[in-house]
Amino acid sequence: QVQPVESGGGLVQAGGSLRLSCAASGSSFSINAMGWYRQAPGKQRELVAVITRGGTTNYADSVKGRFTISRDNAKNTVYLQMNSLKPEDTAVYYCNMRAGPFPGSMFDYWGQGTQVTVSS
């Protein structure tokens, strides 16, 4: 199993920055893609950013140019640097890791979620 552990959420003013971190613990499985999702009150969960094992990234249009996803494969850790934060970024942010013993048996593992609140 993979157990993602998140940190870095908090309360910031509009225009500020936060850096989220999510590290997998207790697993020897190979981790493929890593991603960050968020869910704002009354809204659907959405994919914020994803990064493949090879380093290819993709972002939601709403965060392009402001957020940066990165990973450290040696540490099985994914990061989300969030700059120029806006009140509409307020949400619970969830870390996701896709991992398994072989390509035909991969599973999604989720962090507990961390609250990001951006005040105006």
Secondary structure, DSSP 4 states (H G I P E B T S, - for coil): --EEEEE--EEEETT--EEEEEEEES--SEEEEEEEEEE-TTS--EEEEEE-TT--EEE-TTTTTTEEEEEETTTTEEEEEE-S--GGG-EEEEEEEEEEEETTEEEEEE---EEEEEE-
